[in-house]
């Protein structure tokens, strides 16, 4: 009746027989266990070492004859506790390795881009959720959002834009090209550090592209369904940032 539960704990049939024989006997030699269970004596010794290592059996080595006794059944609970701690340690090690090996594999001159596609149904929540990461990354650079911003994004997600200006870090600035629209003019009046330049021939641009820190974010809000593409890549973002800075200074 114990077989299924023992099996879930990783004990095979012979290991179960050895443990139960020792538990029932109270104190018993390995030789006696072999006779009681029918398990080969050499195998019994191997099993005893495993069960003792798991904290389920105790070996009395203080006398000429080796005796075995079973730890209390509560030892199974302690076994699970140890396994859980080991799993947590493995998770921590995996997280550390993920970060360290990504940097190691990428090297100093090559970055591995991480790309995220967000559908319209999740877009609004994603903007609020990801803004702190974007802003933090930008603060490590020039703390400026560069790019092109379509007026339809302001009209659809204006509340998020207003909210973002109230968030840390302070000193954030914006340098966006945009198209002529009342929504952009009003937004500029509310946020003086949100500098925009109108592109006279911007009718063919209908998607926003923001560059902030190591992120480049593309947002399509002119047509349905809306969507967002986030690219986390320091090399790509650095080049896009330099492109928009050059265009801004020449315009």
C-alpha positions in Angstrom: 0.0 0.0 0.0 3.1 2.3 0.3 4.4 1.6 -3.2 2.8 4.5 -5.1 3.9 7.1 -2.5 7.4 5.7 -2.1 7.6 5.8 -5.9 6.7 9.4 -6.0 9.6 10.1 -3.6 12.0 8.3 -5.9 12.4 5.0 -4.1 12.3 1.8 -6.1 10.9 -1.5 -4.9 14.1 -2.8 -3.3 14.7 0.5 -1.5 11.2 0.4 -0.2 11.6 -3.2 1.0 14.9 -2.4 2.8 13.5 0.7 4.5 10.3 -1.1 5.7 12.3 -4.1 7.0 14.5 -1.8 9.1 11.6 0.3 10.3 9.7 -2.9 11.4 12.7 -4.5 13.0 13.8 -1.4 14.9 17.4 -2.3 15.0 18.8 -4.8 12.6 22.0 -5.8 10.7 22.4 -5.5 6.9 22.8 -9.3 6.7 19.4 -9.8 8.5 17.8 -7.3 6.2 19.0 -9.2 3.2 17.4 -12.4 4.6 14.1 -10.6 5.5 13.8 -8.9 2.1 15.4 -11.4 -0.3 17.5 -8.6 -1.7 21.1 -9.4 -2.5 23.5 -8.5 0.4 25.7 -6.3 -1.8 22.6 -4.5 -3.1 21.4 -4.0 0.5 24.7 -2.2 1.4 24.3 0.0 -1.6 20.7 0.8 -0.7 21.7 1.5 2.9 24.2 4.1 1.8 21.6 5.8 -0.4 18.9 5.8 2.3 21.4 7.0 5.0 22.4 9.8 2.6 18.8 10.8 2.3 18.4 10.9 6.1 16.0 7.9 6.2 18.3 5.3 7.8 20.9 5.5 10.6 24.0 3.4 10.6 25.4 2.5 14.0 29.1 2.0 13.4 30.2 2.1 17.0 30.3 -1.7 17.5 31.9 -4.6 15.7 28.5 -5.5 14.2 26.9 -2.9 12.0 23.3 -2.2 12.9 20.7 -0.2 11.1 17.8 1.8 12.4 15.2 3.9 10.7 14.8 7.5 11.3 11.3 8.6 12.3 8.8 8.9 9.4 9.0 12.7 9.8 12.4 12.3 7.9 10.4 12.1 4.7 9.1 15.7 5.4 12.6 16.9 6.0 13.7 15.2 2.8 11.2 17.2 0.8 12.3 20.4 2.6 15.9 19.7 1.6 14.8 19.1 -2.0 12.8 22.3 -2.1 15.8 24.2 -0.8 18.0 22.5 -3.4 15.4 23.5 -6.2 15.5 27.1 -5.0 19.3 27.1 -5.1 19.2 25.7 -8.6 16.7 28.4 -9.7 19.0 31.1 -8.3 22.0 29.5 -10.0 20.0 29.3 -13.3 19.1 33.0 -13.1 22.7 34.0 -12.4 23.9 31.8 -15.3 21.3 33.3 -17.6 22.6 36.8 -17.0 26.3 35.9 -16.9 26.3 33.7 -19.9 24.2 36.1 -22.0 26.9 38.7 -21.4 29.7 36.2 -21.9 28.3 34.9 -25.1 27.5 38.3 -26.5 31.0 39.6 -25.9 31.9 43.3 -25.8 31.1 44.0 -29.4 28.0 41.9 -30.1 24.6 41.9 -28.4 21.8 39.4 -28.7 18.6 41.3 -29.5 15.5 40.4 -27.5 12.3 41.1 -29.4 8.8 41.2 -28.0 5.5 41.5 -30.0 2.5 42.9 -28.1 -1.1 42.6 -29.5 -3.6 45.4 -29.1 -5.5 43.7 -26.3 -2.4 43.8 -24.1 -0.8 47.1 -25.5 -2.2 49.6 -22.9 -1.2 47.4 -19.9 2.2 46.8 -21.5 2.9 50.5 -21.8 2.3 51.0 -18.1 4.2 47.9 -17.1 7.3 48.5 -19.3 7.7 52.2 -18.8 9.9 51.9 -15.7 12.4 49.6 -17.5 12.5 51.9 -20.5 13.0 55.0 -18.4 15.7 53.3 -16.2 17.6 52.3 -19.4 17.3 55.8 -20.7 18.6 57.3 -17.5 21.8 55.4 -18.1 22.2 57.1 -21.5 21.1 60.7 -22.2 17.6 60.4 -20.6 16.0 61.5 -23.9 13.4 59.8 -26.0 14.3 60.1 -29.6 12.3 59.1 -32.7 9.1 59.6 -34.7 5.7 59.8 -33.0 2.5 59.5 -34.9 -0.4 61.7 -33.7 -2.8 58.7 -33.6 -0.7 57.3 -30.7 -1.2 60.5 -28.7 -5.0 60.4 -29.4 -5.3 56.8 -28.4 -2.8 56.6 -25.5 -2.7 60.2 -24.3 -3.5 59.2 -20.7 -0.4 57.0 -20.6 1.7 59.8 -22.0 0.4 62.2 -19.3 1.0 59.5 -16.7 4.6 58.9 -17.8 5.6 62.5 -17.2 4.8 62.0 -13.6 7.0 59.0 -13.2 10.7 58.9 -12.2 13.4 59.5 -13.1 13.2 63.3 -13.4 14.8 65.3 -16.1 13.4 63.2 -18.9 13.2 65.0 -22.3 11.7 64.1 -25.6 12.9 64.9 -29.1 10.2 63.6 -31.5 9.5 64.2 -35.1 5.8 64.1 -35.7 3.0 65.1 -38.1 0.8 68.2 -37.9 -2.1 67.6 -35.5 -3.9 69.4 -32.8 -3.4 66.5 -30.4 0.4 67.0 -30.7 0.2 70.7 -30.2 -1.9 70.4 -27.1 0.4 67.7 -25.7 3.5 69.9 -26.3 1.8 72.7 -24.3 1.1 70.4 -21.3 4.7 69.1 -21.3 7.3 71.7 -22.3 10.2 69.2 -22.3 8.3 67.2 -24.9 9.9 68.9 -27.9 8.5 68.0 -31.3 9.3 69.0 -34.8 6.6 68.6 -37.5 7.7 66.8 -40.7 5.9 68.6 -43.5 6.0 65.4 -45.6 5.1 62.9 -42.9 1.8 61.6 -44.4 3.6 58.4 -45.4 4.7 57.8 -41.8 2.0 56.1 -39.8 3.9 54.2 -37.1 5.7 55.6 -34.1 9.3 54.6 -33.3 10.8 55.6 -29.9 14.4 55.1 -29.0 15.2 55.2 -25.3 18.3 53.7 -23.7 18.9 50.2 -25.0 15.3 49.9 -26.3 13.7 50.7 -29.6 9.9 50.5 -29.5 7.7 50.6 -32.6 4.0 51.2 -32.1 1.4 51.0 -34.9 -1.8 52.9 -33.9 -3.0 54.4 -37.2 -4.8 51.2 -38.2 -6.5 48.3 -36.4 -5.4 46.1 -34.8 -2.8 48.2 -33.0 0.4 46.5 -32.0 3.8 47.1 -30.4 7.2 45.7 -31.1 9.9 46.1 -28.5 13.6 45.5 -29.4 16.0 45.3 -26.5 19.4 45.6 -28.2 22.0 48.2 -27.2 23.8 48.2 -30.6 20.6 48.7 -32.7 19.3 51.3 -30.3 22.6 53.2 -30.3 22.5 53.4 -34.0 18.9 54.5 -34.2 19.5 57.1 -31.5 22.4 58.5 -33.4 20.4 58.6 -36.6 17.5 60.6 -35.0 20.0 62.9 -33.2 21.7 63.7 -36.4 18.4 64.4 -38.2 17.2 66.6 -35.3 20.4 68.7 -35.4 20.2 69.2 -39.1 16.5 69.9 -39.4 
